[in-house]
């Protein structure tokens, strides 16, 4: 039971940002942003990446990865989210950059 509680606590610490991290993040995009279409390959890659996440943090990870990939696509001026945008979002998040 103690190991389960420790794992849950570790998972919560991974998804709860520190106050200093929250200050570094761009403001939440307004709902005026139209969701970008995704290439099938990019969506499949995102799904495979999410399957590797623990169940308890999967929803949060999905939102962060989707938001980051779409932001990368918008900044690149792309009309659709591609595999490259998903890969770059995974790299950025793995390096500790805020979503």
C-alpha positions as CSV (number, residue, x, y, z in Angstrom):
1,X,0.0,0.0,0.0
2,X,2.9,2.4,0.8
3,X,4.5,1.8,-2.6
4,X,1.1,2.6,-4.3
5,X,0.8,5.8,-2.3
6,X,4.4,6.8,-3.1
7,X,3.8,6.1,-6.8
8,X,0.6,8.2,-6.7
9,X,2.4,11.0,-5.0
10,X,5.2,10.9,-7.6
11,X,2.7,11.0,-10.4
12,X,1.0,14.0,-8.9
13,X,4.2,15.9,-8.5
14,X,4.9,15.2,-12.2
15,X,1.6,16.7,-13.3
16,X,1.3,19.6,-10.9
17,X,3.5,22.5,-12.1
18,X,5.6,24.5,-9.7
19,X,4.7,28.2,-9.3
20,X,7.9,29.2,-11.1
21,X,7.0,26.9,-14.0
22,X,3.5,28.4,-14.3
23,X,5.1,31.9,-14.7
24,X,7.1,30.7,-17.8
25,X,4.1,29.3,-19.7
26,X,2.3,31.2,-22.4
27,X,-1.2,32.2,-21.5
28,X,-3.9,29.6,-22.2
29,X,-5.1,30.1,-25.7
30,X,-8.6,31.5,-26.0
31,X,-11.4,29.4,-27.5
32,X,-11.2,31.6,-30.5
33,X,-8.4,29.3,-31.8
34,X,-9.8,26.8,-34.2
35,X,-8.4,23.4,-33.6
36,X,-6.0,22.5,-36.3
37,X,-6.6,19.3,-38.3
38,X,-4.2,16.5,-37.7
39,X,-2.6,14.2,-40.2
40,X,-3.5,10.5,-39.6
41,X,0.2,9.6,-39.0
42,X,0.5,12.4,-36.4
43,X,-2.6,11.3,-34.6
44,X,-1.4,7.7,-34.6
45,X,2.0,8.7,-33.2
46,X,0.4,10.7,-30.4
47,X,-1.8,7.8,-29.5
48,X,1.2,5.5,-29.3
49,X,3.1,8.0,-27.2
50,X,0.1,8.2,-24.8
51,X,-0.2,4.5,-24.4
52,X,3.3,4.6,-22.8
53,X,2.1,7.0,-20.1
54,X,0.8,5.7,-16.7
55,X,-3.0,5.6,-16.7
56,X,-3.2,8.1,-13.8
57,X,-1.5,10.9,-15.8
58,X,-2.7,9.9,-19.4
59,X,-5.4,12.6,-19.7
60,X,-3.1,15.4,-18.5
61,X,-0.3,14.2,-20.8
62,X,-2.7,14.0,-23.7
63,X,-3.7,17.6,-23.3
64,X,-0.2,18.8,-22.9
65,X,1.1,16.9,-25.9
66,X,-1.8,18.0,-28.1
67,X,-1.6,21.6,-27.1
68,X,2.2,21.7,-27.6
69,X,2.0,20.0,-31.0
70,X,-0.7,22.4,-32.2
71,X,1.3,25.4,-30.9
72,X,4.3,24.2,-32.8
73,X,2.2,23.9,-35.9
74,X,0.8,27.4,-35.5
75,X,4.2,28.9,-34.9
76,X,5.5,27.2,-38.0
77,X,2.6,28.5,-40.0
78,X,1.3,25.0,-40.8
79,X,-2.3,24.3,-41.7
80,X,-2.2,20.8,-40.2
81,X,-0.4,19.1,-37.3
82,X,2.3,16.7,-38.7
83,X,4.4,14.0,-37.3
84,X,7.3,16.5,-37.0
85,X,5.2,18.7,-34.7
86,X,4.3,15.8,-32.5
87,X,8.0,14.7,-32.3
88,X,9.1,18.2,-31.5
89,X,6.5,18.5,-28.8
90,X,7.6,15.2,-27.2
91,X,11.2,16.4,-27.2
92,X,10.3,19.8,-25.7
93,X,8.2,18.3,-23.0
94,X,10.9,15.6,-22.2
95,X,13.4,18.4,-21.9
96,X,11.2,20.0,-19.2
97,X,9.8,22.9,-21.2
98,X,6.3,23.9,-20.2
99,X,3.4,22.8,-22.4
